[in-house]
Amino acid sequence: MTRAAEELGVTHGAISRQVRLLEDTFGTPLMMRSQSGLVPTEAGAALARRLSRGFREIEAGVDLLRADAGGVLDVSCLGTFTLRWLIPRLGRFATAHPGIEVRLTQSDAPCDFSRGRYDVAIRVTDHDLPEGAHVTPLFAERFGPVLSPALAERLALRGPADLSRAPRLWARTRPGAWADWGARSGVAVPEGGTAYEHFYFLLEAAAAGLGIAIAPEPHVADDLAAGRLVAPFGFLPSGLSYVAVRRSDAPRKARVFCDWIGREAAG
């Protein structure tokens, strides 16, 4: 009785009067006294179970409406993609949807909504996606060698085979990038090169003229446009794709974000 009064913001006596009123209305006792204090009768316990389920449904409906109206949207995203592609474009989303705050977390683990605390996941299709999830295609991945304009001028590259004359850079998170590109382009690629712990470090090293890196086009699109990097031999399809994934019952703000990022990718 005391806890009920505190939760509802009324007096203990008011709760007692409401219980008596309910008992008069239904014509049966809902509470009884025992050695341990006041406890529900069988009828009172049954009524409480059913009403509790109803109140939970009401609360869930209110929470869903509140979530749809805006608030925080948790997005799990690949680290380098977040830094190099998503963040530079998020200002446009914030302008178009000021009521939705996008909160980013970094992950390249398989998407699992039953474990991850996020509304949307942006992933590369190198593993299975959750069954029943809604998938928004972004773009097919294309990858190729990139380097600084100064290093490209110094090497005077005439064809892909000339890449063997320059230091090769690679990331530990994607150790087979050079071999994959060599197999798809028909170019023999020697082993070795300088390894970097993260892809972001790799791209900064390439922009600084330390060597040539194999990079996905979305990760370097802005650098190419700004002239920090060049891709002398273009990009080839890697066989992978970038997608935005959300639960089928995700709130409206998740659908709004996925529709927006799909349009950004198409552009």
PyRosetta script that sets phi, psi and omega in degrees:
from pyrosetta import init, pose_from_sequence

init()
pose = pose_from_sequence("MTRAAEELGVTHGAISRQVRLLEDTFGTPLMMRSQSGLVPTEAGAALARRLSRGFREIEAGVDLLRADAGGVLDVSCLGTFTLRWLIPRLGRFATAHPGIEVRLTQSDAPCDFSRGRYDVAIRVTDHDLPEGAHVTPLFAERFGPVLSPALAERLALRGPADLSRAPRLWARTRPGAWADWGARSGVAVPEGGTAYEHFYFLLEAAAAGLGIAIAPEPHVADDLAAGRLVAPFGFLPSGLSYVAVRRSDAPRKARVFCDWIGREAAG")
pose.set_psi(1, -42.6)
pose.set_omega(1, -179.3)
pose.set_phi(2, -64.6)
pose.set_psi(2, -44.2)
pose.set_omega(2, -179.1)
pose.set_phi(3, -65.9)
pose.set_psi(3, -37.3)
pose.set_omega(3, 178.2)
pose.set_phi(4, -64.5)
pose.set_psi(4, -40.9)
pose.set_omega(4, 179.2)
pose.set_phi(5, -63.5)
pose.set_psi(5, -41.7)
pose.set_omega(5, 179.7)
pose.set_phi(6, -65.0)
pose.set_psi(6, -41.9)
pose.set_omega(6, -177.6)
pose.set_phi(7, -66.4)
pose.set_psi(7, -38.1)
pose.set_omega(7, -177.2)
pose.set_phi(8, -89.0)
pose.set_psi(8, -10.2)
pose.set_omega(8, 178.7)
pose.set_phi(9, 73.6)
pose.set_psi(9, 32.7)
pose.set_omega(9, 177.9)
pose.set_phi(10, -126.8)
pose.set_psi(10, 180.0)
pose.set_omega(10, -179.0)
pose.set_phi(11, -84.0)
pose.set_psi(11, 162.2)
pose.set_omega(11, 176.2)
pose.set_phi(12, -59.4)
pose.set_psi(12, -40.7)
pose.set_omega(12, 179.9)
pose.set_phi(13, -62.5)
pose.set_psi(13, -36.7)
pose.set_omega(13, 179.4)
pose.set_phi(14, -63.9)
pose.set_psi(14, -38.7)
pose.set_omega(14, 177.4)
pose.set_phi(15, -64.1)
pose.set_psi(15, -45.0)
pose.set_omega(15, 179.4)
pose.set_phi(16, -58.7)
pose.set_psi(16, -43.2)
pose.set_omega(16, -179.6)
pose.set_phi(17, -64.5)
pose.set_psi(17, -38.9)
pose.set_omega(17, 179.6)
pose.set_phi(18, -65.8)
pose.set_psi(18, -40.0)
pose.set_omega(18, 178.0)
pose.set_phi(19, -62.3)
pose.set_psi(19, -45.3)
pose.set_omega(19, 178.7)
pose.set_phi(20, -61.7)
pose.set_psi(20, -38.3)
pose.set_omega(20, 178.8)
pose.set_phi(21, -63.9)
pose.set_psi(21, -41.3)
pose.set_omega(21, 177.8)
pose.set_phi(22, -64.1)
pose.set_psi(22, -42.0)
pose.set_omega(22, 179.3)
pose.set_phi(23, -62.7)
pose.set_psi(23, -40.6)
pose.set_omega(23, 176.9)
pose.set_phi(24, -64.6)
pose.set_psi(24, -39.6)
pose.set_omega(24, -178.5)
pose.set_phi(25, -65.4)
pose.set_psi(25, -44.7)
pose.set_omega(25, -176.5)
pose.set_phi(26, -88.0)
pose.set_psi(26, -15.7)
pose.set_omega(26, 179.4)
pose.set_phi(27, 72.0)
pose.set_psi(27, 27.0)
pose.set_omega(27, 179.4)
pose.set_phi(28, -150.4)
pose.set_psi(28, 147.1)
pose.set_omega(28, 177.9)
pose.set_phi(29, -67.4)
pose.set_psi(29, 138.8)
pose.set_omega(29, 176.4)
pose.set_phi(30, -108.1)
pose.set_psi(30, -23.3)
pose.set_omega(30, 179.1)
pose.set_phi(31, -131.2)
pose.set_psi(31, 151.2)
pose.set_omega(31, 175.6)
pose.set_phi(32, -146.0)
pose.set_psi(32, 157.1)
pose.set_omega(32, 179.9)
pose.set_phi(33, -91.8)
pose.set_psi(33, 139.6)
pose.set_omega(33, 175.6)
pose.set_phi(34, -133.3)
pose.set_psi(34, -179.1)
pose.set_omega(34, 178.8)
pose.set_phi(35, -62.3)
pose.set_psi(35, -28.1)
pose.set_omega(35, -179.6)
pose.set_phi(36, -89.6)
pose.set_psi(36, -0.5)
pose.set_omega(36, 179.4)
pose.set_phi(37, 120.7)
pose.set_psi(37, -155.3)
pose.set_omega(37, -178.2)
pose.set_phi(38, -84.2)
pose.set_psi(38, 127.1)
pose.set_omega(38, -179.1)
pose.set_phi(39, -132.6)
pose.set_psi(39, 156.6)
pose.set_omega(39, 178.7)
pose.set_phi(40, -72.0)
pose.set_psi(40, 147.7)
pose.set_omega(40, 168.3)
pose.set_phi(41, -76.3)
pose.set_psi(41, 176.1)
pose.set_omega(41, 178.2)
pose.set_phi(42, -60.1)
pose.set_psi(42, -42.5)
pose.set_omega(42, 178.8)
pose.set_phi(43, -66.2)
pose.set_psi(43, -40.5)
pose.set_omega(43, 179.3)
pose.set_phi(44, -64.5)
pose.set_psi(44, -41.1)
pose.set_omega(44, 179.4)
pose.set_phi(45, -65.6)
pose.set_psi(45, -41.1)
pose.set_omega(45, 179.1)
pose.set_phi(46, -64.2)
pose.set_psi(46, -42.3)
pose.set_omega(46, 178.5)
pose.set_phi(47, -63.5)
pose.set_psi(47, -40.6)
pose.set_omega(47, -178.9)
pose.set_phi(48, -63.3)
pose.set_psi(48, -41.2)
pose.set_omega(48, -179.1)
pose.set_phi(49, -61.4)
pose.set_psi(49, -45.0)
pose.set_omega(49, -177.3)
pose.set_phi(50, -70.6)
pose.set_psi(50, -42.1)
pose.set_omega(50, 178.3)
pose.set_phi(51, -64.8)
pose.set_psi(51, -35.6)
pose.set_omega(51, 179.8)
pose.set_phi(52, -62.4)
pose.set_psi(52, -42.2)
pose.set_omega(52, 177.6)
pose.set_phi(53, -61.5)
pose.set_psi(53, -41.6)
pose.set_omega(53, 178.8)
pose.set_phi(54, -63.8)
pose.set_psi(54, -42.6)
pose.set_omega(54, 179.5)
pose.set_phi(55, -65.7)
pose.set_psi(55, -35.8)
pose.set_omega(55, 177.4)
pose.set_phi(56, -63.6)
pose.set_psi(56, -40.0)
pose.set_omega(56, 177.6)
pose.set_phi(57, -63.5)
pose.set_psi(57, -42.0)
pose.set_omega(57, 177.6)
pose.set_phi(58, -61.1)
pose.set_psi(58, -45.2)
pose.set_omega(58, -179.6)
pose.set_phi(59, -63.2)
pose.set_psi(59, -41.4)
pose.set_omega(59, 178.9)
pose.set_phi(60, -63.6)
pose.set_psi(60, -40.7)
pose.set_omega(60, 178.5)
pose.set_phi(61, -64.0)
pose.set_psi(61, -41.0)
pose.set_omega(61, 178.3)
pose.set_phi(62, -65.6)
pose.set_psi(62, -42.8)
pose.set_omega(62, 179.7)
pose.set_phi(63, -63.0)
pose.set_psi(63, -40.8)
pose.set_omega(63, 179.7)
pose.set_phi(64, -64.1)
pose.set_psi(64, -42.9)
pose.set_omega(64, 178.5)
pose.set_phi(65, -63.9)
pose.set_psi(65, -40.8)
pose.set_omega(65, 178.4)
pose.set_phi(66, -64.3)
pose.set_psi(66, -40.9)
pose.set_omega(66, 179.5)
pose.set_phi(67, -66.0)
pose.set_psi(67, -39.6)
pose.set_omega(67, 179.4)
pose.set_phi(68, -63.6)
pose.set_psi(68, -33.1)
pose.set_omega(68, -175.2)
pose.set_phi(69, -71.2)
pose.set_psi(69, -18.8)
pose.set_omega(69, -179.6)
pose.set_phi(70, 149.2)
pose.set_psi(70, -151.2)
pose.set_omega(70, -177.6)
pose.set_phi(71, 96.5)
pose.set_psi(71, -157.3)
pose.set_omega(71, -174.7)
pose.set_phi(72, -84.3)
pose.set_psi(72, 133.6)
pose.set_omega(72, 173.6)
pose.set_phi(73, -115.7)
pose.set_psi(73, 117.1)
pose.set_omega(73, -179.6)
pose.set_phi(74, -89.2)
pose.set_psi(74, 122.7)
pose.set_omega(74, -178.5)
pose.set_phi(75, -121.8)
pose.set_psi(75, 122.5)
pose.set_omega(75, 175.9)
pose.set_phi(76, -95.7)
pose.set_psi(76, 128.2)
pose.set_omega(76, -169.6)
pose.set_phi(77, -145.9)
pose.set_psi(77, 153.2)
pose.set_omega(77, 174.3)
pose.set_phi(78, -61.5)
pose.set_psi(78, 136.6)
pose.set_omega(78, -171.0)
pose.set_phi(79, -59.3)
pose.set_psi(79, -55.2)
pose.set_omega(79, -176.6)
pose.set_phi(80, -67.8)
pose.set_psi(80, -37.3)
pose.set_omega(80, 176.3)
pose.set_phi(81, -60.4)
pose.set_psi(81, -39.5)
pose.set_omega(81, 178.4)
pose.set_phi(82, -61.2)
pose.set_psi(82, -48.2)
pose.set_omega(82, -176.8)
pose.set_phi(83, -69.5)
pose.set_psi(83, -43.2)
pose.set_omega(83, -169.0)
pose.set_phi(84, -91.6)
pose.set_psi(84, -23.1)
pose.set_omega(84, -175.4)
pose.set_phi(85, -124.1)
pose.set_psi(85, -49.0)
pose.set_omega(85, -171.3)
pose.set_phi(86, -73.9)
pose.set_psi(86, -51.5)
pose.set_omega(86, -175.8)
pose.set_phi(87, -57.8)
pose.set_psi(87, -43.2)
pose.set_omega(87, 178.8)
pose.set_phi(88, -60.8)
pose.set_psi(88, -16.5)
pose.set_omega(88, -177.8)
pose.set_phi(89, -106.1)
pose.set_psi(89, -9.3)
pose.set_omega(89, -174.5)
pose.set_phi(90, -65.6)
pose.set_psi(90, -25.1)
pose.set_omega(90, 178.0)
pose.set_phi(91, -58.4)
pose.set_psi(91, -35.8)
pose.set_omega(91, 179.6)
pose.set_phi(92, -68.2)
pose.set_psi(92, -36.6)
pose.set_omega(92, 176.9)
pose.set_phi(93, -66.8)
pose.set_psi(93, -42.8)
pose.set_omega(93, -179.7)
pose.set_phi(94, -61.9)
pose.set_psi(94, -37.5)
pose.set_omega(94, 178.5)
pose.set_phi(95, -67.7)
pose.set_psi(95, -41.2)
pose.set_omega(95, -178.0)
pose.set_phi(96, -76.4)
pose.set_psi(96, -27.3)
pose.set_omega(96, -175.7)
pose.set_phi(97, -136.3)
pose.set_psi(97, 71.7)
pose.set_omega(97, -174.5)
pose.set_phi(98, -65.2)
pose.set_psi(98, -18.0)
pose.set_omega(98, -179.3)
pose.set_phi(99, -82.9)
pose.set_psi(99, -5.6)
pose.set_omega(99, -178.0)
pose.set_phi(100, -111.9)
pose.set_psi(100, 121.4)
pose.set_omega(100, 177.4)
pose.set_phi(101, -100.0)
pose.set_psi(101, 116.2)
pose.set_omega(101, -178.9)
pose.set_phi(102, -86.0)
pose.set_psi(102, 121.7)
pose.set_omega(102, 178.1)
pose.set_phi(103, -111.1)
pose.set_psi(103, 117.4)
pose.set_omega(103, -172.9)
pose.set_phi(104, -97.6)
pose.set_psi(104, 139.0)
pose.set_omega(104, 169.5)
pose.set_phi(105, -129.6)
pose.set_psi(105, 147.4)
pose.set_omega(105, -176.5)
pose.set_phi(106, -94.8)
pose.set_psi(106, 131.3)
pose.set_omega(106, 175.0)
pose.set_phi(107, -165.8)
pose.set_psi(107, 142.0)
pose.set_omega(107, 170.3)
pose.set_phi(108, -119.9)
pose.set_psi(108, 15.7)
pose.set_omega(108, 177.3)
pose.set_phi(109, -73.0)
pose.set_psi(109, 156.3)
pose.set_omega(109, 176.1)
pose.set_phi(110, -53.1)
pose.set_psi(110, 142.2)
pose.set_omega(110, -178.2)
pose.set_phi(111, -69.1)
pose.set_psi(111, 126.0)
pose.set_omega(111, -179.9)
pose.set_phi(112, -144.5)
pose.set_psi(112, 98.2)
pose.set_omega(112, -176.9)
pose.set_phi(113, -70.5)
pose.set_psi(113, -19.2)
pose.set_omega(113, 179.0)
pose.set_phi(114, -74.3)
pose.set_psi(114, -19.1)
pose.set_omega(114, -179.8)
pose.set_phi(115, -114.6)
pose.set_psi(115, -40.6)
pose.set_omega(115, -177.6)
pose.set_phi(116, -77.8)
pose.set_psi(116, 139.9)
pose.set_omega(116, 178.9)
pose.set_phi(117, -94.8)
pose.set_psi(117, 71.5)
pose.set_omega(117, 178.8)
pose.set_phi(118, -148.2)
pose.set_psi(118, 158.1)
pose.set_omega(118, -178.5)
pose.set_phi(119, -94.1)
pose.set_psi(119, -33.7)
pose.set_omega(119, -177.6)
pose.set_phi(120, -134.3)
pose.set_psi(120, 142.6)
pose.set_omega(120, 174.8)
pose.set_phi(121, -125.1)
pose.set_psi(121, 133.7)
pose.set_omega(121, 175.0)
pose.set_phi(122, -108.4)
pose.set_psi(122, 121.3)
pose.set_omega(122, -172.7)
pose.set_phi(123, -139.1)
pose.set_psi(123, 165.8)
pose.set_omega(123, 169.1)
pose.set_phi(124, -99.2)
pose.set_psi(124, 141.9)
pose.set_omega(124, -173.8)
pose.set_phi(125, -79.6)
pose.set_psi(125, 54.5)
pose.set_omega(125, 174.1)
pose.set_phi(126, -99.8)
pose.set_psi(126, 10.3)
pose.set_omega(126, 174.5)
pose.set_phi(127, -153.6)
pose.set_psi(127, 168.5)
pose.set_omega(127, -177.2)
pose.set_phi(128, -68.0)
pose.set_psi(128, 146.8)
pose.set_omega(128, 176.8)
pose.set_phi(129, -98.6)
pose.set_psi(129, 156.8)
pose.set_omega(129, -177.4)
pose.set_phi(130, -59.0)
pose.set_psi(130, 137.1)
pose.set_omega(130, 178.9)
pose.set_phi(131, -65.5)
pose.set_psi(131, 133.8)
pose.set_omega(131, 177.9)
pose.set_phi(132, 85.2)
pose.set_psi(132, -6.5)
pose.set_omega(132, -179.8)
pose.set_phi(133, -74.4)
pose.set_psi(133, 155.1)
pose.set_omega(133, 176.4)
pose.set_phi(134, -91.0)
pose.set_psi(134, 128.2)
pose.set_omega(134, -175.4)
pose.set_phi(135, -113.6)
pose.set_psi(135, 124.7)
pose.set_omega(135, 173.8)
pose.set_phi(136, -103.5)
pose.set_psi(136, 109.3)
pose.set_omega(136, 178.3)
pose.set_phi(137, -64.3)
pose.set_psi(137, 137.1)
pose.set_omega(137, 176.7)
pose.set_phi(138, -103.5)
pose.set_psi(138, -68.3)
pose.set_omega(138, 175.2)
pose.set_phi(139, -164.1)
pose.set_psi(139, 154.2)
pose.set_omega(139, 173.2)
pose.set_phi(140, -71.9)
pose.set_psi(140, 137.7)
pose.set_omega(140, -179.6)
pose.set_phi(141, -77.5)
pose.set_psi(141, 135.2)
pose.set_omega(141, 171.3)
pose.set_phi(142, -123.0)
pose.set_psi(142, 141.1)
pose.set_omega(142, -177.4)
pose.set_phi(143, -137.9)
pose.set_psi(143, 158.8)
pose.set_omega(143, -178.0)
pose.set_phi(144, -177.3)
pose.set_psi(144, 174.7)
pose.set_omega(144, -178.2)
pose.set_phi(145, -75.6)
pose.set_psi(145, 137.2)
pose.set_omega(145, 176.7)
pose.set_phi(146, -132.9)
pose.set_psi(146, 150.5)
pose.set_omega(146, 179.5)
pose.set_phi(147, -157.9)
pose.set_psi(147, 172.5)
pose.set_omega(147, -179.8)
pose.set_phi(148, -74.0)
pose.set_psi(148, 151.0)
pose.set_omega(148, 177.8)
pose.set_phi(149, -58.2)
pose.set_psi(149, -37.7)
pose.set_omega(149, -178.7)
pose.set_phi(150, -64.8)
pose.set_psi(150, -42.9)
pose.set_omega(150, 179.6)
pose.set_phi(151, -68.1)
pose.set_psi(151, -37.4)
pose.set_omega(151, 178.0)
pose.set_phi(152, -62.7)
pose.set_psi(152, -40.1)
pose.set_omega(152, 178.5)
pose.set_phi(153, -67.1)
pose.set_psi(153, -40.4)
pose.set_omega(153, -178.5)
pose.set_phi(154, -66.9)
pose.set_psi(154, -36.7)
pose.set_omega(154, -178.4)
pose.set_phi(155, -79.8)
pose.set_psi(155, -22.3)
pose.set_omega(155, -178.2)
pose.set_phi(156, 50.7)
pose.set_psi(156, 56.8)
pose.set_omega(156, -177.0)
pose.set_phi(157, -66.1)
pose.set_psi(157, 129.3)
pose.set_omega(157, 178.1)
pose.set_phi(158, -108.1)
pose.set_psi(158, -21.3)
pose.set_omega(158, -179.7)
pose.set_phi(159, -163.6)
pose.set_psi(159, 167.2)
pose.set_omega(159, -178.6)
pose.set_phi(160, -56.0)
pose.set_psi(160, -30.1)
pose.set_omega(160, -179.7)
pose.set_phi(161, -63.0)
pose.set_psi(161, -25.0)
pose.set_omega(161, -179.7)
pose.set_phi(162, -70.7)
pose.set_psi(162, -11.3)
pose.set_omega(162, -179.3)
pose.set_phi(163, -62.3)
pose.set_psi(163, -23.6)
pose.set_omega(163, -179.3)
pose.set_phi(164, -67.9)
pose.set_psi(164, -12.1)
pose.set_omega(164, -180.0)
pose.set_phi(165, -85.6)
pose.set_psi(165, -5.1)
pose.set_omega(165, -176.4)
pose.set_phi(166, -115.7)
pose.set_psi(166, 153.9)
pose.set_omega(166, 175.8)
pose.set_phi(167, -61.0)
pose.set_psi(167, 135.9)
pose.set_omega(167, 178.5)
pose.set_phi(168, -99.5)
pose.set_psi(168, 137.2)
pose.set_omega(168, 179.5)
pose.set_phi(169, -115.6)
pose.set_psi(169, 143.2)
pose.set_omega(169, 177.2)
pose.set_phi(170, -149.1)
pose.set_psi(170, 158.2)
pose.set_omega(170, -177.6)
pose.set_phi(171, -106.4)
pose.set_psi(171, 141.6)
pose.set_omega(171, 179.7)
pose.set_phi(172, -65.8)
pose.set_psi(172, -22.9)
pose.set_omega(172, 178.7)
pose.set_phi(173, -76.0)
pose.set_psi(173, -13.6)
pose.set_omega(173, 177.5)
pose.set_phi(174, -145.3)
pose.set_psi(174, 68.6)
pose.set_omega(174, -171.8)
pose.set_phi(175, -67.7)
pose.set_psi(175, -22.1)
pose.set_omega(175, -177.6)
pose.set_phi(176, -93.9)
pose.set_psi(176, 13.9)
pose.set_omega(176, -174.3)
pose.set_phi(177, -60.9)
pose.set_psi(177, -46.7)
pose.set_omega(177, -179.0)
pose.set_phi(178, -64.0)
pose.set_psi(178, -43.7)
pose.set_omega(178, 179.7)
pose.set_phi(179, -64.2)
pose.set_psi(179, -40.7)
pose.set_omega(179, 178.9)
pose.set_phi(180, -62.9)
pose.set_psi(180, -45.6)
pose.set_omega(180, -178.8)
pose.set_phi(181, -66.3)
pose.set_psi(181, -41.3)
pose.set_omega(181, 179.3)
pose.set_phi(182, -60.7)
pose.set_psi(182, -40.2)
pose.set_omega(182, -180.0)
pose.set_phi(183, -66.8)
pose.set_psi(183, -37.3)
pose.set_omega(183, -178.3)
pose.set_phi(184, -78.8)
pose.set_psi(184, -27.6)
pose.set_omega(184, -178.2)
pose.set_phi(185, -96.4)
pose.set_psi(185, -10.3)
pose.set_omega(185, -178.7)
pose.set_phi(186, 75.8)
pose.set_psi(186, 22.8)
pose.set_omega(186, -179.4)
pose.set_phi(187, -107.4)
pose.set_psi(187, 131.4)
pose.set_omega(187, 176.6)
pose.set_phi(188, -74.6)
pose.set_psi(188, 122.4)
pose.set_omega(188, -176.9)
pose.set_phi(189, -113.0)
pose.set_psi(189, 118.3)
pose.set_omega(189, 178.0)
pose.set_phi(190, -64.4)
pose.set_psi(190, 153.8)
pose.set_omega(190, 176.8)
pose.set_phi(191, -76.8)
pose.set_psi(191, 168.2)
pose.set_omega(191, 177.4)
pose.set_phi(192, 99.3)
pose.set_psi(192, -168.0)
pose.set_omega(192, -176.9)
pose.set_phi(193, 116.9)
pose.set_psi(193, 177.1)
pose.set_omega(193, -178.3)
pose.set_phi(194, -94.8)
pose.set_psi(194, 128.1)
pose.set_omega(194, -177.9)
pose.set_phi(195, -96.1)
pose.set_psi(195, 144.9)
pose.set_omega(195, 175.5)
pose.set_phi(196, -125.3)
pose.set_psi(196, 145.7)
pose.set_omega(196, -174.3)
pose.set_phi(197, -67.7)
pose.set_psi(197, -36.8)
pose.set_omega(197, -177.1)
pose.set_phi(198, -127.8)
pose.set_psi(198, 152.1)
pose.set_omega(198, -178.8)
pose.set_phi(199, -63.2)
pose.set_psi(199, -34.9)
pose.set_omega(199, 179.8)
pose.set_phi(200, -61.6)
pose.set_psi(200, -41.8)
pose.set_omega(200, 177.8)
pose.set_phi(201, -61.9)
pose.set_psi(201, -40.0)
pose.set_omega(201, -179.8)
pose.set_phi(202, -59.0)
pose.set_psi(202, -46.5)
pose.set_omega(202, -177.5)
pose.set_phi(203, -68.9)
pose.set_psi(203, -36.0)
pose.set_omega(203, 175.9)
pose.set_phi(204, -65.2)
pose.set_psi(204, -38.3)
pose.set_omega(204, 177.7)
pose.set_phi(205, -64.3)
pose.set_psi(205, -40.7)
pose.set_omega(205, 178.0)
pose.set_phi(206, -64.2)
pose.set_psi(206, -42.5)
pose.set_omega(206, 179.4)
pose.set_phi(207, -65.0)
pose.set_psi(207, -28.5)
pose.set_omega(207, 179.3)
pose.set_phi(208, -82.1)
pose.set_psi(208, 0.2)
pose.set_omega(208, 176.8)
pose.set_phi(209, 84.8)
pose.set_psi(209, 18.7)
pose.set_omega(209, -177.4)
pose.set_phi(210, -83.3)
pose.set_psi(210, -9.2)
pose.set_omega(210, 179.6)
pose.set_phi(211, 161.4)
pose.set_psi(211, -166.0)
pose.set_omega(211, -178.2)
pose.set_phi(212, -111.7)
pose.set_psi(212, 137.1)
pose.set_omega(212, 179.6)
pose.set_phi(213, -121.4)
pose.set_psi(213, 151.5)
pose.set_omega(213, 169.4)
pose.set_phi(214, -93.5)
pose.set_psi(214, 123.0)
pose.set_omega(214, -173.7)
pose.set_phi(215, -135.3)
pose.set_psi(215, 145.1)
pose.set_omega(215, 170.5)
pose.set_phi(216, -68.3)
pose.set_psi(216, 141.2)
pose.set_omega(216, -176.6)
pose.set_phi(217, -57.2)
pose.set_psi(217, -41.8)
pose.set_omega(217, -179.9)
pose.set_phi(218, -60.1)
pose.set_psi(218, -30.9)
pose.set_omega(218, -177.6)
pose.set_phi(219, -72.2)
pose.set_psi(219, -20.8)
pose.set_omega(219, -175.2)
pose.set_phi(220, -121.6)
pose.set_psi(220, 7.1)
pose.set_omega(220, -175.9)
pose.set_phi(221, -56.6)
pose.set_psi(221, -46.4)
pose.set_omega(221, -178.6)
pose.set_phi(222, -70.0)
pose.set_psi(222, -34.7)
pose.set_omega(222, 177.6)
pose.set_phi(223, -66.5)
pose.set_psi(223, -37.5)
pose.set_omega(223, 177.0)
pose.set_phi(224, -66.0)
pose.set_psi(224, -42.5)
pose.set_omega(224, -179.9)
pose.set_phi(225, -65.0)
pose.set_psi(225, -33.6)
pose.set_omega(225, -178.6)
pose.set_phi(226, -86.1)
pose.set_psi(226, -7.2)
pose.set_omega(226, 179.4)
pose.set_phi(227, 82.6)
pose.set_psi(227, 11.1)
pose.set_omega(227, 177.6)
pose.set_phi(228, -75.9)
pose.set_psi(228, -28.4)
pose.set_omega(228, 179.3)
pose.set_phi(229, -134.2)
pose.set_psi(229, 158.1)
pose.set_omega(229, 172.5)
pose.set_phi(230, -130.0)
pose.set_psi(230, 153.1)
pose.set_omega(230, 177.4)
pose.set_phi(231, -122.5)
pose.set_psi(231, 84.7)
pose.set_omega(231, -169.7)
pose.set_phi(232, -63.2)
pose.set_psi(232, -23.2)
pose.set_omega(232, -177.1)
pose.set_phi(233, -119.5)
pose.set_psi(233, 17.3)
pose.set_omega(233, 175.5)
pose.set_phi(234, 71.1)
pose.set_psi(234, -160.4)
pose.set_omega(234, -175.6)
pose.set_phi(235, -131.5)
pose.set_psi(235, 148.5)
pose.set_omega(235, 178.6)
pose.set_phi(236, -116.2)
pose.set_psi(236, 150.6)
pose.set_omega(236, 175.6)
pose.set_phi(237, -62.7)
pose.set_psi(237, 135.7)
pose.set_omega(237, 179.4)
pose.set_phi(238, -93.8)
pose.set_psi(238, -10.1)
pose.set_omega(238, -176.0)
pose.set_phi(239, 89.8)
pose.set_psi(239, -3.5)
pose.set_omega(239, 179.1)
pose.set_phi(240, -108.3)
pose.set_psi(240, 165.9)
pose.set_omega(240, 178.3)
pose.set_phi(241, -139.0)
pose.set_psi(241, 151.9)
pose.set_omega(241, 173.1)
pose.set_phi(242, -94.6)
pose.set_psi(242, 136.3)
pose.set_omega(242, -179.3)
pose.set_phi(243, -139.4)
pose.set_psi(243, 154.7)
pose.set_omega(243, 169.6)
pose.set_phi(244, -108.6)
pose.set_psi(244, 128.0)
pose.set_omega(244, -173.3)
pose.set_phi(245, -119.1)
pose.set_psi(245, 136.4)
pose.set_omega(245, 174.6)
pose.set_phi(246, -140.4)
pose.set_psi(246, 156.3)
pose.set_omega(246, 176.2)
pose.set_phi(247, -63.6)
pose.set_psi(247, 152.5)
pose.set_omega(247, 179.1)
pose.set_phi(248, -64.9)
pose.set_psi(248, -25.9)
pose.set_omega(248, 179.2)
pose.set_phi(249, -104.4)
pose.set_psi(249, 24.1)
pose.set_omega(249, -178.4)
pose.set_phi(250, -63.8)
pose.set_psi(250, 151.7)
pose.set_omega(250, 178.4)
pose.set_phi(251, -66.4)
pose.set_psi(251, 164.0)
pose.set_omega(251, -175.1)
pose.set_phi(252, -57.2)
pose.set_psi(252, -34.9)
pose.set_omega(252, -178.3)
pose.set_phi(253, -62.6)
pose.set_psi(253, -30.8)
pose.set_omega(253, 176.5)
pose.set_phi(254, -68.6)
pose.set_psi(254, -40.3)
pose.set_omega(254, 177.5)
pose.set_phi(255, -65.5)
pose.set_psi(255, -38.9)
pose.set_omega(255, 178.5)
pose.set_phi(256, -61.2)
pose.set_psi(256, -44.7)
pose.set_omega(256, -179.1)
pose.set_phi(257, -65.1)
pose.set_psi(257, -44.0)
pose.set_omega(257, -178.8)
pose.set_phi(258, -64.8)
pose.set_psi(258, -39.2)
pose.set_omega(258, 176.7)
pose.set_phi(259, -62.9)
pose.set_psi(259, -41.4)
pose.set_omega(259, -179.7)
pose.set_phi(260, -64.8)
pose.set_psi(260, -48.0)
pose.set_omega(260, -176.3)
pose.set_phi(261, -69.0)
pose.set_psi(261, -28.9)
pose.set_omega(261, 174.6)
pose.set_phi(262, -64.0)
pose.set_psi(262, -39.8)
pose.set_omega(262, 177.6)
pose.set_phi(263, -68.8)
pose.set_psi(263, -39.2)
pose.set_omega(263, 178.1)
pose.set_phi(264, -61.0)
pose.set_psi(264, -43.9)
pose.set_omega(264, -179.1)
pose.set_phi(265, -65.2)
pose.set_psi(265, -38.7)
pose.set_omega(265, 179.6)
pose.set_phi(266, -65.3)
pose.set_psi(266, -27.9)
pose.set_omega(266, -179.1)
pose.set_phi(267, -81.6)
pose.dump_pdb("model.pdb")
